[in-house]
Amino acid sequence: MNILIVSPSVIPAHLYGGTERVIWDLGKELTKMGHHITYLVYEGSSCSFAKVLVYNPTIDLNTQIPEEVDIIHFNFQPSIEIAKPYVVTQHGNSNDPNLKLNANTIFVSKNHAERHGSDQFVYNGLDWDEYRKPKLNAKKEYLHFLGKAAWRIKNVKGAINIAREAKENLMVMGGHRFNLKMGMRFTPYPSIKFAGMVDNDRKSSIMNKSKGLLFPVRWHEPFGLALTESLYFGCPVIGTPYGSLPEIIKGDVGFLSSDSKDLVNAVKEIDQFSKRRCHEYAKDIFNSKQMAQAYLSKYETALNGNKLNAKQPKLIQHQNNKFLEYQ
């Protein structure tokens, strides 16, 4: 099958690049399965296993689609009618309750889909061979936070407070000690370290020394690669029960609550979680092969001329407050 993956981004991901990492691993896995992959992405992209075309958002999208393509996989909502069969992955949250998404939209978790009146979702999977080998028995020196710390909904402040209350060190990936984006935020505590933006190698090294992930988000997380990456390195997740977290973080791989006192207590008992169980769970469920097989099923539906959703998805569970409850 000739598959075109379209994304307004540059590949490969050089640092975090969540969507870029997912579509890269998807294309690589589909190539292993014998499919022919072409990426339509921004200038500056390169790929050793697939053809790369430069996406120009200022011209007609249909004119940029090669004739030989069988199915198109968009990673944004196309604004025009598309001549060939296609599917659309909605990676982020849709905050406009009046916005109708494409009928062939696929979400990235069950909760993500249900909040838009859909049952169509595919979990993000990663190629775990791209990461360092987990050292489950290595000495663990701190907890970690992974996410865009400048986004207040990610609640790095909450993670810092949890670590300090539990008398644990914390390594923050995705942020800096001094941050103007959060209104002159400065974190003075020596027990809190900042790694900035990290690539896979640096991320792997840090998580191999971590006791667990602090993830007290205050929004409905669509999926959360930080969750599965952390689990892969044997790190249980201590977080809030919002968005995809309750379906991904089962009781044997983490603890969820919107009460910070509960989260502090969970950190104090974090050794009860099996690092081996966390690792095997992520490796077996959230890998790129599982993701590719699930997408192939969605592709077949579109190729047969059927819509994935009976009606256009739209937001039905709106987050009325800017920040979900956390105390």
TISE-964661 format. One record per residue (C-alpha): x, y, z. Coordinates in Angstrom, 1 decimal. Each point is the difference from the previous one (the first is absolute). Layout:
REM residues N
(site (X,Y,Z));
...
END
This chain:
REM residues 327
(site (0.0,0.0,0.0));
(site (1.2,3.5,-0.8));
(site (-0.6,2.2,3.1));
(site (0.5,3.7,0.2));
(site (0.5,1.5,3.5));
(site (-0.6,3.7,0.2));
(site (1.0,2.2,2.9));
(site (0.9,3.8,0.3));
(site (3.3,-0.8,1.7));
(site (3.6,-0.9,-0.6));
(site (1.2,-3.6,0.4));
(site (1.8,-1.6,1.7));
(site (-0.6,1.5,3.4));
(site (3.3,1.4,1.3));
(site (-1.1,0.5,3.6));
(site (-3.5,-0.8,1.4));
(site (-2.3,0.2,-3.0));
(site (-2.9,-2.2,1.1));
(site (-2.0,-0.1,-3.2));
(site (3.2,0.0,-2.1));
(site (1.3,-3.0,1.9));
(site (-3.3,-1.9,-0.3));
(site (-0.4,0.5,-3.8));
(site (3.7,-1.0,-0.5));
(site (-0.4,-3.2,1.9));
(site (-3.3,-0.7,-1.7));
(site (1.5,0.4,-3.5));
(site (3.0,-2.2,1.0));
(site (-2.2,-2.8,1.3));
(site (-2.2,0.1,-3.1));
(site (3.1,-0.2,-2.2));
(site (1.1,-3.1,1.9));
(site (-3.4,-1.5,-0.8));
(site (0.6,0.5,-3.7));
(site (-1.9,3.3,-0.7));
(site (1.4,2.9,-1.9));
(site (0.1,3.2,2.0));
(site (0.3,3.6,-1.1));
(site (0.1,3.0,2.4));
(site (-1.5,3.3,-1.0));
(site (1.7,2.3,2.6));
(site (1.7,3.3,0.4));
(site (3.2,0.9,-1.7));
(site (3.1,-1.1,1.9));
(site (-1.3,-3.5,0.5));
(site (1.9,-3.2,-0.9));
(site (-0.6,-3.7,0.3));
(site (2.1,-3.1,-0.9));
(site (-2.9,-2.5,-0.3));
(site (-2.7,2.1,-1.8));
(site (-0.4,2.6,-2.7));
(site (-0.3,3.6,1.2));
(site (-1.9,2.7,-1.8));
(site (-0.2,3.7,1.1));
(site (-3.4,1.1,1.2));
(site (-1.0,3.5,-0.9));
(site (-3.1,1.2,1.9));
(site (-0.5,2.9,-2.4));
(site (-1.0,-2.1,-3.0));
(site (-2.8,-2.5,-0.8));
(site (0.6,-3.1,2.1));
(site (-1.4,-2.3,-2.6));
(site (2.7,1.1,-2.5));
(site (2.6,-1.1,2.4));
(site (-1.2,-3.6,0.3));
(site (1.8,-2.5,-2.3));
(site (-2.2,-1.9,-2.4));
(site (1.2,-3.4,1.2));
(site (-1.2,0.5,3.6));
(site (-2.7,-2.4,1.2));
(site (-0.7,1.5,3.4));
(site (0.8,3.3,1.7));
(site (0.6,0.4,3.7));
(site (-0.4,3.6,1.1));
(site (1.3,1.2,3.3));
(site (-2.1,3.1,0.0));
(site (-3.6,0.8,-1.1));
(site (0.0,0.7,-3.8));
(site (-2.1,3.0,-0.9));
(site (-0.9,-1.1,-3.5));
(site (-1.5,-3.0,-1.7));
(site (2.6,-2.7,-0.6));
(site (-0.1,-2.0,-3.3));
(site (1.5,-3.2,1.4));
(site (-1.0,-2.3,2.9));
(site (1.4,1.3,3.3));
(site (-0.1,0.0,3.8));
(site (0.8,2.8,2.5));
(site (1.7,-0.3,3.4));
(site (-1.0,2.6,2.5));
(site (3.0,0.3,2.3));
(site (-1.1,2.9,2.2));
(site (-3.1,1.1,1.8));
(site (-2.7,1.9,-1.9));
(site (-1.2,2.8,2.2));
(site (-2.8,1.4,-2.2));
(site (-3.3,-1.8,0.7));
(site (-1.4,1.3,-3.3));
(site (2.8,-1.4,-2.1));
(site (-0.9,-3.2,-2.0));
(site (3.0,-2.2,-0.7));
(site (0.5,-2.1,-3.1));
(site (-2.2,-3.2,-0.1));
(site (3.2,-2.0,-0.5));
(site (1.6,1.3,3.2));
(site (1.9,-2.4,2.2));
(site (0.8,1.0,3.6));
(site (3.0,-1.1,2.1));
(site (-1.8,-1.5,3.0));
(site (-3.5,-1.3,0.9));
(site (-0.6,3.0,2.3));
(site (1.2,2.4,-2.8));
(site (-2.5,-1.6,-2.4));
(site (-2.9,-0.1,2.5));
(site (0.4,3.7,0.8));
(site (-0.7,0.6,-3.7));
(site (-2.9,-2.5,-0.3));
(site (2.1,-2.6,-1.8));
(site (1.2,-3.5,0.6));
(site (2.9,0.1,-2.5));
(site (3.5,0.1,1.6));
(site (3.4,-1.4,-0.4));
(site (2.5,0.1,2.8));
(site (3.4,1.7,-0.8));
(site (2.7,-2.6,-0.2));
(site (3.8,0.4,-0.1));
(site (2.9,-1.9,-1.3));
(site (1.7,-1.0,3.2));
(site (3.2,-0.9,-1.8));
(site (0.6,3.7,-0.4));
(site (0.4,0.3,3.8));
(site (2.8,-1.2,2.3));
(site (-0.5,-3.3,1.6));
(site (-1.8,0.4,3.4));
(site (2.1,-0.6,3.1));
(site (-2.8,-1.1,2.3));
(site (2.4,-1.0,2.8));
(site (2.1,3.1,-0.1));
(site (0.2,2.4,3.0));
(site (-2.9,2.5,-0.2));
(site (0.9,3.5,1.0));
(site (-3.0,2.2,-0.5));
(site (-3.5,0.4,-1.5));
(site (-0.5,1.6,-3.4));
(site (-2.4,2.3,-1.8));
(site (-0.3,-0.1,-3.8));
(site (-2.0,2.5,-2.0));
(site (-0.1,3.6,-1.1));
(site (0.5,1.6,3.3));
(site (-1.0,3.5,-1.3));
(site (-3.6,-1.3,-0.5));
(site (-1.7,0.6,3.3));
(site (-2.4,-2.9,-0.7));
(site (2.9,-2.4,0.3));
(site (0.4,1.2,3.6));
(site (3.7,-0.1,0.5));
(site (-0.6,2.1,3.1));
(site (-2.1,-2.8,1.4));
(site (2.7,-2.6,-0.8));
(site (2.6,2.1,1.8));
(site (-2.2,0.3,3.1));
(site (-0.7,-3.7,0.1));
(site (3.7,-0.8,-0.2));
(site (0.9,2.4,2.7));
(site (-2.8,-1.2,2.3));
(site (1.2,-3.6,-0.5));
(site (3.6,1.2,0.6));
(site (1.1,-1.3,-3.4));
(site (2.2,1.5,-2.7));
(site (-1.6,0.8,-3.3));
(site (1.4,0.2,-3.6));
(site (-2.1,2.2,-2.2));
(site (0.2,-0.8,-3.7));
(site (-1.6,2.6,-2.3));
(site (0.7,3.1,2.1));
(site (2.6,2.3,1.5));
(site (0.6,1.4,3.5));
(site (-0.6,3.5,-1.3));
(site (-3.0,0.4,-2.3));
(site (-1.5,3.3,-1.2));
(site (-2.9,-1.7,-1.7));
(site (-1.6,-0.7,3.4));
(site (0.4,3.5,1.3));
(site (3.5,0.2,1.3));
(site (-0.1,-3.5,1.5));
(site (3.2,-1.0,1.8));
(site (0.4,-3.2,1.9));
(site (2.6,0.4,2.8));
(site (0.0,-3.4,1.6));
(site (3.2,-2.0,-0.5));
(site (-2.0,-3.3,0.2));
(site (-1.7,0.9,-3.3));
(site (2.3,-0.3,-3.1));
(site (-0.9,1.1,-3.6));
(site (1.2,-1.8,-3.1));
(site (-1.8,2.2,-2.6));
(site (-1.1,-1.5,-3.2));
(site (1.4,-3.5,-0.5));
(site (0.6,-2.5,-2.8));
(site (-0.7,-3.7,0.3));
(site (3.5,-0.8,1.2));
(site (0.1,2.6,2.7));
(site (-3.6,-0.9,1.0));
(site (0.8,-3.7,0.2));
(site (3.0,0.7,2.2));
(site (-2.0,2.1,2.4));
(site (-2.9,-2.4,0.3));
(site (2.3,-2.9,0.6));
(site (0.8,1.7,3.4));
(site (-3.5,1.0,0.8));
(site (-2.4,-1.5,2.6));
(site (-3.1,1.2,-1.8));
(site (-1.8,2.7,-2.1));
(site (-1.9,2.8,1.7));
(site (-2.8,1.0,-2.4));
(site (-2.6,2.1,1.8));
(site (-1.5,1.5,-3.1));
(site (-3.0,2.4,0.3));
(site (-1.6,-0.7,-3.4));
(site (-1.4,-3.0,-1.9));
(site (3.2,-1.5,-1.3));
(site (-0.7,-1.4,-3.5));
(site (2.6,-2.8,0.3));
(site (3.3,1.0,1.6));
(site (3.2,-1.6,-1.4));
(site (1.7,1.0,3.2));
(site (-2.1,-2.7,1.7));
(site (1.0,-2.9,-2.2));
(site (3.6,1.1,-0.4));
(site (0.3,0.1,3.8));
(site (-1.7,-3.4,0.5));
(site (2.4,-1.5,-2.6));
(site (2.9,0.9,2.4));
(site (-1.8,-1.6,2.9));
(site (-1.2,3.3,1.4));
(site (-3.5,-0.1,1.6));
(site (-2.2,3.0,-0.6));
(site (-1.3,2.2,2.8));
(site (-2.6,2.4,-1.5));
(site (-3.5,1.4,-0.3));
(site (-3.0,-1.9,-1.3));
(site (-0.7,2.1,-3.1));
(site (-0.3,-0.8,-3.7));
(site (1.8,-3.2,-1.0));
(site (1.7,-0.7,3.3));
(site (-2.6,-2.3,1.6));
(site (0.0,-2.3,-3.0));
(site (3.8,0.0,-0.4));
(site (1.1,0.0,3.6));
(site (-1.5,-3.1,1.6));
(site (0.4,-0.6,3.7));
(site (3.1,-2.2,-0.3));
(site (2.0,2.6,-1.9));
(site (-0.9,3.2,1.8));
(site (-2.3,2.1,2.2));
(site (-2.4,2.8,-0.9));
(site (-1.7,2.6,2.1));
(site (-0.9,3.7,-0.2));
(site (1.1,0.4,3.6));
(site (3.6,0.9,0.4));
(site (0.2,-1.6,3.4));
(site (-1.0,-3.3,-1.5));
(site (2.7,0.4,-2.6));
(site (2.6,0.8,2.6));
(site (-0.9,-3.2,1.9));
(site (0.1,-2.0,-3.2));
(site (3.6,1.3,-0.7));
(site (1.0,-1.1,3.5));
(site (-1.2,-3.5,-0.9));
(site (1.2,-0.1,-3.6));
(site (2.2,-3.0,0.6));
(site (-3.2,-2.2,0.2));
(site (-0.3,0.2,-3.8));
(site (1.9,-2.6,-2.1));
(site (2.5,1.7,-2.4));
(site (-0.1,-3.2,-2.1));
(site (-3.8,0.1,-0.3));
(site (0.1,3.7,-1.0));
(site (2.6,-0.8,-2.7));
(site (-1.7,-3.0,-1.5));
(site (-3.4,1.7,0.0));
(site (1.3,2.9,-2.1));
(site (2.1,-2.2,-2.3));
(site (-2.9,-2.4,-0.8));
(site (-2.9,2.5,-0.4));
(site (1.4,3.3,-1.1));
(site (2.5,-1.0,-2.8));
(site (0.1,1.1,-3.6));
(site (-1.0,-3.4,-1.4));
(site (-3.3,0.0,2.0));
(site (-0.6,3.6,-1.2));
(site (0.7,-0.8,-3.6));
(site (-2.3,-3.1,0.0));
(site (-2.8,2.1,1.5));
(site (0.4,2.8,-2.6));
(site (0.0,-2.6,-2.9));
(site (-3.4,-1.0,1.2));
(site (-1.2,3.6,-0.2));
(site (1.6,0.4,-3.4));
(site (-2.0,-3.0,-1.3));
(site (-3.2,1.5,1.1));
(site (0.8,3.2,-1.9));
(site (1.2,-1.8,-3.1));
(site (-3.4,-1.9,0.0));
(site (-1.7,3.3,-0.3));
(site (-1.4,0.1,3.5));
(site (0.2,2.8,2.6));
(site (1.6,-0.8,3.3));
(site (-2.6,2.0,1.9));
(site (-3.7,0.0,-0.8));
(site (-0.1,3.7,0.7));
(site (2.7,2.7,0.2));
(site (1.5,0.0,3.5));
(site (-0.3,3.1,2.1));
(site (1.0,0.9,3.5));
(site (-2.8,-1.2,2.5));
(site (2.0,0.2,3.2));
(site (1.3,3.5,0.2));
(site (2.5,1.0,2.7));
(site (-1.8,3.0,1.3));
(site (2.7,1.0,2.5));
(site (3.5,0.9,-1.3));
(site (1.5,-2.4,2.5));
(site (-1.6,-3.2,1.3));
(site (-0.3,-0.5,3.7));
(site (3.2,-0.6,1.9));
(site (0.6,0.6,3.7));
END
